[in-house]
Amino acid sequence: MLAKIAFRNIFRNRRRTLITLLVLVMGAAGLILFGGYKEMNFWGLRESTIRNRLGHLQLYRKGYLSADSQKPLEYGLEDVAEIRVAVEKDPRVAMTAAQITFMGLISNGEKSETFLGTAVEPAKDRQMRSQRLESGRELSDGEMDALMVGRGLARSMNVKIGDYLTLMTTTVTGSLNAMDFQVVGTFMTGVKEYDDRAIKVPLSGAHYLLNTKKIEKLLVMLKQTEDTDAVMADVQALATSRNWPIEMRPWSDLAGFYHQVVLIFNGIFGFIGTIVFVIVVLSVANTIMMNIFERTREIGTLMAIGTKRKRIWALFLLEGAMIGLIGGVLGLVFGAVLGQVINYAQIQLPPPPGYTAGYQLRILMRPSILVSSFALSIVTATLSSIYPAFKASRLNIVDALGHI
Amino acid sequence: MTDSVIALRGVRKCYRLGKVEVPALSGIDLEIQAGEFVALAGPSGSGKTTLLNLIGCLDKPTAGQILLDGGDITQTDLDRLADIRASKIGFIFQTFNLLPVLTAFENVEYPLLLSGVPRKQRQERVREWLKHVGLTGQAEQRPDQLSGGQRQRVAIARAMVTRPVLVLADEPTANLDSETAAQILDLLNEINRETGVTFLFATHDPAIISRAHRRIRLRDGRIAADERNHQLIEGVSNAR
């Protein structure tokens, strides 16, 4: 009966209920959209960070992470064939890729610049799609002296496809070495500071230049990012049992930028969520308070004929909760539909700071966000009814009965 | 003494208006026996409603003692008072005070829910009382679909359905035309005769006053007169 009374009372002042519901619906839908946008950015940034750059796991020679090496590749991995075969046998693993990063000077005979070089296995690197080709072509297997240059660096060196550039760096023994590479393409990663310094060469060319057969690290790519911890534990166990002199890091330990973005976005999300929460609380509290004011004599009557105070309290709390429930359901539907419409509309956003390319506005419908927006609607509506409902239950019966 | 439904001893009630204490009742001694049909008359501000509120466990006296059905209610806590109101007292209001969102049936059923009467029994009793007040056909209508007289009948059924020992009515006919008021009064009279439940009215209505077995006149918070209509009382005794 209490629920019946509460439910019917919701539809007594339709306009007021409608406005309250609108606030709840907008609040819930807003959180769904913003939350979905946030999740999409997290997901996109995470996957691109992993797949284009870091890999899910990175394996190094034991000591690499803690030692302060004096010479390049002092802590480099040797004879990784056995490790690669064993790790790639795991069905969750998509591939492994060997890499060396090195620094030095790049020169066109007139001008020299410092560079950040990455030596890659060309086929694997193409699979990782770690860069966008701007001109020319990607590196291919079997060539040693091919070179790709970052967009900014290419511009400052005035590089054309087919030009020869000299790379100069320190070998593993500490002596200087230089070698000519032919430019086959230019690329961009989207991060300007990196593109101003970056070059890519085949692993075989780097081995020759650095005078070694070692690699710096082995990237392990998985099919599913969610498997990272499990695979890492298995590889660790494998390494222990076979006495491989390696150590490893998961992507989450290496993705500092990703974690910063998550932190900032979550902060903004929390701030906006709090504002929405406060608006909803005030709005629902106002509605319930007005309901109580209008129904003072009714409350007096209910109490006079023997309704206890806690039931009066429960009645108005229930009304708030029901409004929250209706608002939550409508907000869920509205938010989900609007999210789909936005995804379908393919709205383009300008590039984020530090990037050179824009991206599409997409809303990721995570169940956790849908559920929490829905729950937030019910919880806020109920919470905001607590005090007005309490006031109603404390009304003096005689005064309430005399209320016009 | 064992028959008295209400007993008041030296009851006083003061209200605070700002810094001034306004006495509403100053020393009421009163006893009402079971089955009486009592009118509480007096000019506005004489304390009728205040007295009704005190007897109805809606308010507490500043001083004195009130016994309801043999029990002292002056020291009772609020929740217990709610229980007493739900089980022993029926209320009829000037403005009917039905719950607008409930049907006539649900309005009558509500107090039975409070006292935890099982569903089947509840529905039987509601039907019985709706029939008694002549509203069987209007059971599913909401108050705004009923006339004033019909609404007051629902309110009477709601007051009676819990089988109270006492029904308190504050100006029950004041919002009705004289014909409807007379019908309502007949109905109350009949219920009093049939069930023996005690009725106490606060009223200005000469029709009620003239048909009451006992008239208590209040003036300035005191009982100015307390007279019995022996003719009517004998009539009732003979009818029983």
Interface residues (C-beta under 8 A of the other chain):
Chain A: M1 K4 I5 R8 N9 R12 R297 E298 T301 L302 M303 A304 I305 G306 T307 K308 R309 I397 V398 L401
Chain B: N53 G56 L58 D59 L78 D79 A82 D83 R85 A86 S87 F91 F93 T95 N97 L99 P100 V101 L102 E106 E109 Y110 P111 L113 L114 S115 R158
